[in-house]
């Protein structure tokens, strides 16, 4: 069983992978199917959905900045 911090990190990573797949135009990417189960596990572990979303958006935004022009 995942700890709360592990479940939180897994959910954030799943959200970011889904955002990257969307940006690449991969609408049927397997990453999309991993988001909801990861979020459900994180919420069951006591994580707040707003915090998950905010952190994923922050990290994805930083990834966009770091990879601009590539």
TORGU-919016 format. One line per field, with one value per residue: x, y, z of N, C-alpha, C in turn; residue number from 0; residue in one letter. Coordinates in nm, 2 decimals, always signed. Each point is the difference from the previous one (the first is absolute). Example, Ala and Ser with C-alpha at 12.3 -4.5 7.8 and 13.67 -1.06 7.14 Angstrom:
npx: +1.32; -0.04
npy: -0.57; +0.11
npz: +0.78; -0.07
capx: -0.09; +0.09
capy: +0.12; +0.11
capz: +0.00; +0.00
cpx: +0.09; -0.08
cpy: +0.12; +0.11
cpz: +0.00; +0.08
filo: 0; 1
voro: a; s
REM end
This chain:
npx: +0.08; -0.04; +0.11; -0.04; +0.13; +0.00; -0.12; +0.04; +0.12; -0.06; -0.09; +0.10; +0.08; -0.11; -0.03; +0.12; +0.01; -0.12; +0.04; +0.11; -0.07; -0.08; +0.11; +0.04; -0.13; +0.05; -0.11; +0.05; +0.09; +0.07; +0.07; -0.09; +0.02; +0.12; -0.06; -0.11; +0.05; +0.09; -0.09; -0.07; +0.11; +0.03; -0.12; +0.00; +0.12; -0.10; +0.04; +0.03; -0.11; -0.03; +0.06; -0.06; -0.11; +0.01; +0.05; -0.10; -0.09; +0.05; +0.00; -0.12; -0.04; +0.06; -0.06; -0.11; +0.03; +0.03; -0.11; -0.01; -0.06; -0.03
npy: -0.12; +0.10; +0.07; +0.09; +0.01; -0.13; -0.01; +0.10; -0.05; -0.12; +0.06; +0.07; -0.10; -0.06; +0.11; +0.02; -0.13; +0.01; +0.10; -0.07; -0.10; +0.08; +0.06; -0.12; +0.02; -0.07; +0.01; -0.11; +0.09; -0.11; +0.11; +0.02; -0.13; +0.05; +0.11; -0.04; -0.12; +0.07; +0.08; -0.11; -0.06; +0.11; +0.01; -0.13; +0.04; +0.08; -0.01; +0.12; -0.01; +0.11; -0.06; -0.12; +0.06; +0.07; -0.10; -0.08; +0.10; +0.02; -0.13; -0.01; +0.10; -0.04; -0.12; +0.07; +0.07; -0.11; -0.04; +0.12; -0.01; -0.11
npz: +0.00; -0.08; +0.04; +0.09; +0.04; +0.00; +0.06; +0.08; +0.01; +0.02; +0.08; +0.06; +0.01; +0.04; +0.07; +0.03; +0.01; +0.05; +0.07; +0.02; +0.02; +0.07; +0.05; +0.01; +0.04; +0.10; -0.06; -0.06; +0.05; +0.03; +0.00; -0.09; -0.02; +0.02; -0.05; -0.04; -0.04; -0.05; -0.05; -0.03; -0.03; -0.06; -0.05; -0.02; -0.04; -0.03; -0.13; -0.01; -0.07; +0.07; +0.11; -0.03; -0.04; +0.11; +0.07; -0.05; +0.01; +0.12; +0.02; -0.05; +0.06; +0.10; -0.02; -0.02; +0.10; +0.07; -0.07; +0.02; -0.12; +0.07
capx: -0.08; +0.07; -0.02; -0.06; +0.09; +0.02; -0.12; +0.00; +0.10; -0.04; -0.11; +0.05; +0.07; -0.10; -0.06; +0.10; +0.01; -0.12; +0.02; +0.10; -0.06; -0.10; +0.07; +0.06; -0.11; -0.03; -0.13; -0.03; +0.12; -0.03; +0.02; -0.13; -0.08; +0.06; -0.02; -0.11; +0.04; +0.11; -0.06; -0.09; +0.09; +0.05; -0.11; -0.02; +0.11; -0.02; +0.05; -0.10; +0.00; +0.05; +0.14; +0.05; -0.01; +0.09; +0.14; +0.02; +0.01; +0.12; +0.11; -0.02; +0.04; +0.15; +0.05; -0.02; +0.10; +0.13; +0.01; -0.05; +0.08; +0.06
capy: +0.12; +0.13; +0.10; +0.12; +0.07; -0.08; +0.01; +0.14; +0.01; -0.08; +0.07; +0.12; -0.05; -0.04; +0.12; +0.06; -0.09; +0.02; +0.14; -0.01; -0.08; +0.09; +0.09; -0.07; -0.04; -0.14; +0.00; -0.13; -0.05; -0.07; +0.09; +0.05; -0.10; -0.01; +0.12; -0.02; -0.09; +0.06; +0.10; -0.07; -0.06; +0.11; +0.05; -0.10; +0.01; +0.12; +0.11; +0.10; +0.01; +0.13; +0.00; -0.08; +0.08; +0.12; -0.05; -0.05; +0.11; +0.07; -0.08; -0.01; +0.14; +0.00; -0.08; +0.07; +0.11; -0.06; -0.06; +0.10; +0.00; -0.13
capz: +0.00; -0.01; +0.11; -0.06; -0.09; -0.12; -0.08; -0.05; -0.10; -0.11; -0.07; -0.07; -0.12; -0.10; -0.05; -0.08; -0.12; -0.07; -0.06; -0.11; -0.11; -0.06; -0.07; -0.12; -0.09; +0.02; +0.07; +0.05; +0.07; +0.13; +0.11; +0.04; +0.08; +0.13; +0.08; +0.10; +0.11; +0.08; +0.09; +0.10; +0.10; +0.08; +0.08; +0.10; +0.09; +0.07; -0.08; -0.04; -0.14; -0.05; +0.02; -0.11; -0.12; +0.00; -0.01; -0.14; -0.09; +0.02; -0.06; -0.15; -0.04; +0.00; -0.11; -0.13; +0.00; -0.02; -0.13; -0.10; -0.12; -0.04
cpx: +0.09; -0.02; -0.07; +0.09; +0.03; -0.12; -0.02; +0.09; -0.04; -0.12; +0.05; +0.07; -0.10; -0.07; +0.10; +0.02; -0.12; +0.01; +0.10; -0.06; -0.10; +0.08; +0.06; -0.11; -0.03; -0.13; -0.03; +0.12; -0.04; +0.02; -0.14; -0.08; +0.06; -0.03; -0.11; +0.03; +0.11; -0.06; -0.09; +0.09; +0.06; -0.10; -0.03; +0.11; -0.01; +0.05; -0.12; +0.01; +0.05; +0.15; +0.07; +0.00; +0.09; +0.14; +0.03; +0.01; +0.13; +0.12; +0.00; +0.04; +0.15; +0.06; -0.01; +0.10; +0.14; +0.02; -0.05; +0.10; +0.06; -0.10
cpy: +0.12; +0.09; +0.12; +0.08; -0.07; +0.01; +0.14; +0.02; -0.07; +0.07; +0.13; -0.05; -0.05; +0.11; +0.06; -0.08; +0.02; +0.14; +0.00; -0.08; +0.09; +0.10; -0.06; -0.05; -0.15; -0.02; -0.14; -0.06; -0.07; +0.08; +0.05; -0.09; -0.02; +0.11; -0.03; -0.10; +0.06; +0.11; -0.06; -0.05; +0.12; +0.06; -0.09; +0.01; +0.14; +0.13; +0.09; +0.02; +0.13; +0.01; -0.08; +0.07; +0.12; -0.04; -0.05; +0.11; +0.08; -0.07; -0.01; +0.14; +0.01; -0.08; +0.07; +0.11; -0.06; -0.06; +0.09; +0.00; -0.13; -0.08
cpz: +0.00; +0.12; -0.07; -0.09; -0.13; -0.09; -0.06; -0.12; -0.13; -0.08; -0.07; -0.13; -0.11; -0.06; -0.10; -0.13; -0.09; -0.07; -0.12; -0.12; -0.07; -0.09; -0.13; -0.10; +0.01; +0.08; +0.06; +0.08; +0.13; +0.12; +0.05; +0.09; +0.14; +0.10; +0.11; +0.11; +0.09; +0.09; +0.10; +0.11; +0.09; +0.09; +0.11; +0.11; +0.08; -0.07; -0.05; -0.16; -0.05; +0.01; -0.11; -0.13; -0.01; -0.02; -0.14; -0.10; +0.02; -0.06; -0.15; -0.06; +0.00; -0.11; -0.13; -0.01; -0.03; -0.14; -0.11; -0.12; -0.04; -0.07
filo: 0; 1; 2; 3; 4; 5; 6; 7; 8; 9; 10; 11; 12; 13; 14; 15; 16; 17; 18; 19; 20; 21; 22; 23; 24; 25; 26; 27; 28; 29; 30; 31; 32; 33; 34; 35; 36; 37; 38; 39; 40; 41; 42; 43; 44; 45; 46; 47; 48; 49; 50; 51; 52; 53; 54; 55; 56; 57; 58; 59; 60; 61; 62; 63; 64; 65; 66; 67; 68; 69
voro: x; x; x; x; x; x; x; x; x; x; x; x; x; x; x; x; x; x; x; x; x; x; x; x; x; x; x; x; x; x; x; x; x; x; x; x; x; x; x; x; x; x; x; x; x; x; x; x; x; x; x; x; x; x; x; x; x; x; x; x; x; x; x; x; x; x; x; x; x; x
REM end
